[in-house]
Amino acid sequence: MKRIAVAVAALLAATPLCAGSVAVVQHAAIATSSPQATRIGLSVLERGGNAIDAAVATALALGHIGGGGFLVYYDAATRSVWTLDFQEVAPLAATRDRFGKALPHDGAISAAVPGTVAGLAAMYERFGSMTWRDLVAPAALLARDQKNTDLAATLDRIADKGAGDFYDGEIASRIVEGARAGGGILSLRDLREYKPVWRAPMKVTEREFDIYTLPPPSAAGLMISEELTILSGFDLKSGSAATMHLMAEAARRAAIDRDRYVGDPTTQRTPYRELLSAERVKQWRASIDPLRATPTISLTNAPVAAASAHTTHFSIVDAHGNIAAVTTSLGDENGSGFVAPHCGFVLNNSMKDFATKEPSPNLVSPGNRMATSDAPMIILRRGEPYLVLGSSGGPAIPNILLQIFFNVAFFGTSLPDAVAAPRFDQQANPDDISYEYLKMPAAVVARLRAMGHGMREVESIGDVEALMIETRRITAVSDPRHGGAAGGY
């Protein structure tokens, strides 16, 4: 342990990585939303750790252990893709009768059962190569360096006793006792019975590209597949208002289907075959006026569920070609705002992401996972790893990543320029297009207004952490909008 402490102390004292940076390297690379987390993950890779080893150390350094998330993983030895769902779940005491019409947005009552620690342990047990203690120790030392002694002690217990202590040990008792005292409904049984789930990935093929992303409870696979299929019938050109219009209209229709059909897969069937049938996609495509915006109300009157706007993503490729795309979340930026006593971390507020009324498929129910738009993805080109993408941004995430994919794969844009390019988002509700007003050309905005689109100004959309893998070169990009960093060797 002393050897690890000395190594990490030196690591934290090293010259910080450049925020919002680009790294072009040969062997291994990482991009995260935090320069310190990037440095810790990169150190694991440099010491011979694989992508999962680095993912565990990075996720713990980011500090979101009171939330949940997802992994998309490419195993180079078998050329196979895996997905792990460690999304939070509703406590057993969570019923619609308890909450009525309004789900809580803050406080211990808004917390679902955290899944991050169990998810990291599950991916480590299947694919990790270094010792668990070596991977947890850097985050504990980082917490201590930042004077969060409670979090450091929690991580020390996880290092010594394993993830089980979080779910059926001293840490679990502290979480439950604290949450109950604060008005929450988490129980020891909720924690003890939590299990991450390995799922088959959602594969979307477009020309020579195979996009691997998440199945439900994430809407990512459905939305990306539907939008790509709708847009395949149009002639798209980079940066034009006409292309933005068509992409926004495809996104509007995919969002309508998301809100109608995506929920916890144990209780809600998502009818992919019917939704993506050639005839139905043809009908959606025909409903798009190439010159005018289509108000959502003319397409559906289905209720639209809100979704969290804050997540954290990181992308990693190791020297063996293994790839980890990981998205974690606390819900909102500060989660529930409730810090588990003597634990040092904030609990999530993901209960707000459920719905309480029919006909939503995302109804709050004991043990259910809430629907999400998280979309870590790995893209193969002609069967070889090519792009690794992920972002924050709540319901906008699939659209953010689709825009980057189009820019790189079809419009010839470099990855750094694609990540930096102006973004926009269209949901089913509101009807307006959200766009980055500081980046979007005024002429494009004016043209879209003339086509009938309401235009909603926002400062920024998403926080992308991306990799491009080419022969003898890896490009890692951390979004210049925020304070993350890219690194590699």
C-alpha positions in Angstrom: 0.0 0.0 0.0 2.9 2.4 0.8 4.3 1.8 -2.8 0.9 2.7 -4.3 0.6 5.8 -2.1 4.0 7.1 -3.1 3.2 6.5 -6.8 -0.2 8.2 -6.7 1.1 11.1 -4.7 3.7 11.7 -7.4 1.0 11.3 -10.0 -1.3 14.0 -8.5 1.6 16.3 -8.2 2.5 16.0 -11.8 1.9 18.8 -14.3 -1.8 18.8 -15.1 -3.1 17.7 -18.4 -4.5 20.4 -20.7 -8.2 20.8 -20.2 -10.3 20.2 -23.3 -7.3 18.7 -25.0 -6.5 16.5 -28.0 -3.9 13.7 -27.8 -2.5 11.8 -30.8 -0.7 8.6 -29.7 0.2 5.1 -30.8 -0.6 2.6 -28.1 -3.3 3.5 -25.6 -5.5 6.5 -25.0 -8.2 7.9 -22.6 -10.5 10.9 -22.6 -12.5 11.9 -19.5 -14.3 14.9 -18.1 -11.6 15.4 -15.4 -7.8 16.0 -15.9 -7.1 14.2 -12.6 -9.3 11.2 -13.6 -7.6 11.1 -17.0 -4.1 11.1 -15.3 -5.2 8.3 -13.0 -6.6 6.2 -15.8 -3.6 6.8 -18.0 -1.3 5.8 -15.2 -3.1 2.4 -15.0 -2.6 1.9 -18.7 1.1 2.9 -18.6 1.6 0.3 -15.8 0.2 -2.5 -18.1 -3.4 -2.4 -17.0 -6.1 -3.1 -19.5 -9.1 -0.9 -20.5 -11.3 -2.3 -17.7 -8.6 -1.8 -15.1 -8.4 1.8 -16.2 -12.2 2.2 -16.3 -12.5 1.1 -12.7 -9.8 3.5 -11.5 -11.2 6.3 -13.6 -14.8 5.9 -12.5 -13.8 5.8 -8.8 -11.7 9.0 -9.3 -14.7 10.8 -10.8 -16.5 10.1 -7.6 -20.0 9.1 -8.8 -20.3 6.1 -6.6 -23.8 7.1 -5.4 -25.2 6.8 -8.9 -25.3 4.3 -11.7 -24.3 3.8 -15.4 -23.5 1.7 -18.4 -20.5 0.0 -20.0 -20.0 -0.9 -23.7 -16.9 -3.0 -24.0 -15.0 -4.4 -27.0 -12.9 -7.5 -26.2 -10.0 -7.6 -28.7 -9.2 -11.3 -28.1 -12.6 -12.5 -29.1 -13.7 -9.5 -31.2 -16.9 -9.4 -29.3 -18.9 -6.5 -27.8 -20.5 -6.6 -24.3 -22.8 -4.2 -22.5 -23.2 -3.9 -18.7 -26.2 -2.2 -17.2 -25.5 -0.9 -13.7 -28.3 1.7 -13.8 -29.9 2.6 -10.5 -33.2 0.8 -9.6 -36.3 1.9 -7.7 -36.4 0.9 -4.0 -38.9 -1.8 -3.1 -40.9 0.9 -1.2 -41.2 3.0 -4.4 -44.8 2.9 -5.6 -47.0 5.3 -7.4 -49.3 5.5 -4.4 -46.4 6.7 -2.3 -45.4 9.5 -4.7 -48.7 10.6 -6.2 -48.4 12.8 -9.2 -45.0 14.4 -8.5 -41.7 12.6 -8.2 -39.1 14.2 -5.9 -36.1 16.0 -7.4 -33.9 16.4 -4.4 -33.3 15.0 -0.9 -32.8 11.4 0.2 -36.4 10.5 -1.0 -35.2 11.1 -4.6 -32.5 8.5 -4.4 -32.7 5.2 -6.2 -30.5 2.2 -5.4 -26.9 3.0 -6.5 -25.3 0.7 -9.0 -21.9 2.1 -9.8 -19.8 0.1 -7.3 -21.5 -3.1 -8.2 -21.0 -2.4 -11.9 -17.3 -1.7 -11.5 -16.9 -4.9 -9.5 -18.8 -6.9 -12.2 -16.7 -5.6 -15.1 -13.5 -6.1 -13.1 -14.4 -9.7 -12.1 -14.9 -10.6 -15.8 -12.2 -8.6 -17.5 -9.8 -7.0 -15.0 -6.2 -7.9 -14.7 -4.6 -5.8 -11.9 -5.4 -6.2 -8.2 -8.6 -4.5 -7.0 -6.7 -2.7 -4.3 -4.4 -1.1 -6.8 -7.3 0.2 -8.8 -9.2 1.7 -5.9 -6.2 3.2 -4.1 -5.7 6.2 -6.4 -9.2 7.4 -5.9 -8.9 7.1 -2.1 -5.7 9.1 -2.2 -7.2 11.7 -4.5 -10.2 12.1 -2.0 -7.7 12.5 0.9 -5.7 15.0 -1.1 -8.9 17.0 -1.6 -9.6 16.8 2.2 -12.7 14.5 1.8 -11.7 12.1 4.5 -15.1 10.4 4.7 -15.0 9.5 1.0 -11.3 8.4 1.4 -12.4 6.1 4.3 -15.2 4.7 2.2 -12.9 3.9 -0.7 -10.4 2.4 1.7 -13.1 0.0 2.9 -14.1 -0.9 -0.7 -10.4 -1.5 -1.4 -10.0 -3.8 1.6 -13.3 -5.6 1.8 -14.5 -5.4 -1.9 -17.7 -4.0 -3.4 -19.8 -6.2 -1.1 -19.3 -3.8 1.8 -21.2 -1.2 -0.1 -24.2 -3.4 -0.5 -24.1 -5.7 2.6 -21.7 -4.3 5.1 -20.8 -1.2 7.1 -21.1 1.2 4.2 -24.5 -0.2 3.4 -25.7 0.4 7.0 -24.5 4.0 6.9 -26.2 4.6 3.6 -29.5 3.2 4.8 -29.5 4.7 8.2 -28.6 8.1 6.9 -31.1 8.0 4.0 -33.9 6.9 6.4 -33.1 9.7 8.8 -33.2 12.1 5.9 -36.7 10.9 4.8 -35.5 8.4 2.2 -36.9 4.9 1.5 -33.7 2.9 0.7 -33.5 -0.3 2.7 -30.7 -2.9 3.4 -32.7 -5.4 1.3 -32.6 -2.9 -1.7 -28.8 -2.8 -1.5 -28.4 -6.5 -0.8 -30.5 -7.5 -3.8 -29.1 -5.1 -6.3 -27.5 -6.8 -9.3 -25.9 -5.3 -12.5 -27.0 -7.0 -15.7 -24.9 -8.1 -18.7 -27.1 -7.5 -21.8 -26.7 -8.1 -25.5 -25.6 -4.8 -27.2 -27.8 -3.0 -29.7 -26.2 -3.2 -33.1 -27.0 -0.6 -35.8 -25.5 -1.0 -39.3 -25.1 1.9 -41.6 -23.0 1.3 -44.8 -19.6 0.0 -43.7 -20.2 1.0 -40.0 -21.5 -1.1 -37.2 -22.6 1.0 -34.2 -22.8 -0.9 -30.9 -24.7 0.8 -28.1 -27.2 0.1 -25.4 -30.6 -1.7 -25.4 -33.4 -0.7 -23.0 -33.6 0.7 -20.5 -31.6 3.0 -22.6 -33.3 4.5 -25.7 -29.9 5.0 -27.5 -30.1 2.0 -29.9 -33.7 2.7 -30.9 -33.2 6.4 -31.5 -30.0 6.1 -33.4 -31.2 3.3 -35.6 -34.5 5.0 -36.3 -32.9 8.3 -37.2 -30.3 6.8 -39.4 -32.9 4.8 -41.3 -35.1 7.8 -41.8 -32.2 10.0 -42.9 -30.9 7.3 -45.4 -33.6 8.4 -47.8 -32.3 12.0 -48.0 -29.3 13.7 -49.6 -27.4 15.3 -46.6 -24.8 18.0 -46.9 -22.4 19.2 -44.1 -23.4 22.3 -42.2 -26.5 23.2 -44.3 -29.7 24.4 -42.7 -31.6 21.8 -44.9 -29.6 19.0 -43.4 -30.1 20.3 -39.8 -33.8 20.5 -40.6 -34.0 16.9 -41.7 -31.9 15.7 -38.8 -34.1 17.6 -36.3 -37.3 16.1 -37.9 -35.9 12.6 -37.7 -34.9 13.2 -34.1 -38.4 14.5 -33.3 -40.0 11.3 -34.5 -37.5 9.1 -32.7 -38.1 10.9 -29.5 -41.9 10.3 -29.9 -41.2 6.6 -30.2 -38.8 6.7 -27.2 -41.4 8.2 -25.0 -44.0 5.7 -26.1 -42.1 2.5 -26.0 -38.9 2.5 -23.9 -38.9 1.4 -20.3 -37.5 -1.3 -18.0 -37.1 -4.4 -20.3 -38.3 -6.8 -17.5 -41.7 -5.2 -17.6 -41.9 -3.3 -20.9 -41.4 -4.8 -24.4 -39.9 -2.5 -27.0 -41.2 -3.7 -30.4 -38.0 -3.1 -32.4 -39.1 -5.1 -35.5 -42.3 -3.2 -35.8 -40.8 0.2 -35.1 -37.9 -0.2 -37.5 -39.9 -2.0 -40.3 -39.3 -0.7 -43.8 -43.0 0.3 -44.1 -43.1 2.2 -40.8 -39.9 4.1 -41.5 -41.1 4.9 -44.9 -44.2 6.4 -43.3 -42.2 8.5 -40.9 -40.0 9.7 -43.7 -43.0 10.7 -45.8 -44.3 12.7 -42.9 -41.3 15.0 -43.1 -41.8 18.2 -45.1 -38.3 19.0 -46.5 -39.1 22.7 -46.4 -41.2 23.2 -43.2 -41.1 22.1 -39.5 -43.7 19.6 -38.4 -45.3 20.5 -35.0 -45.1 17.6 -32.6 -48.8 17.9 -31.8 -49.7 17.0 -35.4 -47.8 13.7 -35.0 -48.7 12.6 -31.5 -50.3 13.7 -28.3 -48.4 11.2 -26.1 -47.0 12.6 -22.9 -43.3 13.3 -22.8 -41.2 12.3 -19.8 -38.4 14.5 -18.5 -34.9 13.1 -18.4 -31.7 14.0 -16.5 -29.4 16.4 -18.2 -26.2 15.5 -16.4 -24.0 12.5 -16.9 -20.2 11.8 -17.1 -18.7 9.8 -19.9 -15.2 8.5 -20.5 -13.6 6.5 -23.4 -10.5 4.2 -23.1 -8.5 2.0 -25.4 -5.6 -0.1 -24.1 -2.4 -1.3 -25.8 -4.1 -4.7 -26.6 -7.0 -3.1 -28.5 -9.6 -3.6 -25.7 -12.1 -0.7 -25.5 -14.3 0.6 -22.7 -17.0 3.3 -23.2 -18.5 4.1 -19.8 -21.2 6.6 -18.9 -22.1 7.2 -15.3 -24.6 9.5 -13.7 -25.9 11.0 -10.4 -29.0 12.2 -12.1 -28.7 16.0 -11.9 -25.3 17.6 -11.5 -25.4 17.4 -7.7 -27.6 14.3 -7.6 -30.1 14.4 -4.7 -27.9 16.9 -2.8 -27.9 14.4 0.1 -24.6 13.2 1.3 -24.6 9.8 3.0 -23.4 10.5 6.5 -19.8 9.4 7.2 -19.5 8.2 3.6 -18.5 11.3 1.8 -20.5 10.9 -1.4 -23.7 12.2 -2.8 -26.7 9.9 -3.5 -28.4 10.2 -6.9 -31.8 11.7 -7.6 -32.7 9.3 -10.4 -36.2 8.6 -9.0 -37.3 11.8 -10.9 -36.6 10.1 -14.2 -39.6 7.8 -13.8 -43.2 8.7 -14.8 -46.3 8.3 -12.6 -49.0 8.3 -15.2 -50.2 6.0 -18.0 -49.6 5.5 -20.9 -45.8 6.1 -20.2 -43.8 2.8 -20.4 -41.4 4.3 -17.8 -43.7 4.0 -14.8 -42.2 4.0 -11.3 -42.4 0.5 -9.8 -40.5 -1.3 -7.1 -37.2 -2.7 -8.5 -37.6 -1.2 -12.0 -34.8 0.6 -13.9 -35.7 4.0 -15.2 -35.5 4.8 -18.9 -32.5 6.8 -20.0 -30.9 8.3 -23.0 -27.3 7.4 -21.9 -25.5 6.2 -25.0 -21.9 5.0 -24.7 -21.0 3.5 -28.1 -18.3 1.7 -30.0 -18.3 2.0 -33.8 -16.5 -0.5 -36.0 -15.6 0.3 -39.6 -15.4 -2.8 -41.9 -15.2 -4.9 -38.8 -12.4 -3.0 -37.1 -12.7 -0.5 -34.1 -13.0 3.0 -35.4 -14.8 5.4 -33.0 -15.6 5.4 -29.3 -18.1 8.1 -28.3 -20.1 9.2 -25.3 -21.5 12.4 -23.8 -23.5 14.0 -21.1 -26.7 15.8 -22.2 -29.7 13.8 -21.0 -32.2 13.2 -23.8 -30.0 15.0 -26.3 -27.2 12.4 -26.0 -28.1 10.2 -29.0 -28.5 13.3 -31.2 -25.2 14.8 -30.1 -23.3 11.5 -30.9 -25.2 11.1 -34.2 -24.1 14.5 -35.3 -20.4 13.7 -34.5 -20.7 10.4 -36.3 -22.1 12.1 -39.5 -19.4 14.7 -39.4 -16.6 12.2 -39.2 -18.0 9.3 -41.2 -19.8 11.0 -44.0 -18.7 14.6 -44.1 -15.0 14.1 -43.8 -14.5 16.2 -40.6 -11.6 15.5 -38.3 -12.6 14.2 -34.8 -11.4 17.3 -33.0 -13.3 19.5 -35.4 -16.4 17.3 -35.1 -16.4 17.5 -31.3 -15.9 21.2 -31.4 -18.6 21.8 -34.1 -21.9 23.6 -33.2 -24.6 21.3 -31.9 -28.3 21.2 -31.9 -31.1 19.1 -30.4 -34.7 18.4 -31.2 -37.0 16.5 -28.9 -40.7 15.7 -29.2 -41.5 18.4 -26.6 -40.8 21.3 -26.7 -41.1 21.8 -30.5 -38.1 24.2 -30.6 -34.6 23.3 -31.7 -32.1 23.9 -29.0 -28.8 25.2 -30.5 -25.5 26.6 -29.3 -25.9 30.2 -30.1 -22.3 31.1 -29.6 -21.2 28.6 -32.3 -24.1 28.3 -34.8 -23.8 30.5 -37.9 -26.5 33.2 -37.9 -27.5 32.5 -41.5 -28.2 28.8 -40.6 -30.4 29.9 -37.6 -32.3 32.4 -39.8 -32.9 29.8 -42.5 -34.3 27.4 -39.9 -36.6 30.0 -38.5 -37.9 30.7 -42.0 -38.7 27.0 -42.3 -40.9 27.3 -39.2 -38.6 26.0 -36.5 -38.6 27.7 -33.1 -35.0 28.2 -32.1 -34.0 28.0 -28.4 -30.6 29.5 -27.5 -28.4 27.5 -25.1 -24.8 28.0 -24.2 -23.6 24.4 -24.7 -25.0 21.0 -25.3 -23.2 17.9 -24.0 -19.7 17.1 -22.9 -18.2 14.5 -25.4 -15.2 12.3 -24.7 -14.1 10.5 -27.9 -11.5 8.3 -29.5 -10.7 7.6 -33.1 -8.7 4.4 -33.7 -6.7 4.2 -36.9 -3.6 2.2 -38.1 -0.7 3.1 -35.8 -2.6 6.2 -34.5 -5.2 6.9 -31.9 -6.7 10.4 -31.5 -8.3 11.1 -28.1 -10.5 14.2 -27.8 -11.9 15.8 -24.7 -14.7 18.4 -25.4 -13.3 21.9 -25.5 -16.6 23.2 -24.0 -15.6 21.9 -20.6 -12.7 21.1 -18.3 -11.8 17.5 -19.2 -8.6 16.1 -20.7 -7.3 13.6 -23.1 -4.1 11.6 -22.8 -2.2 8.5 -24.0 1.1 7.1 -24.9 
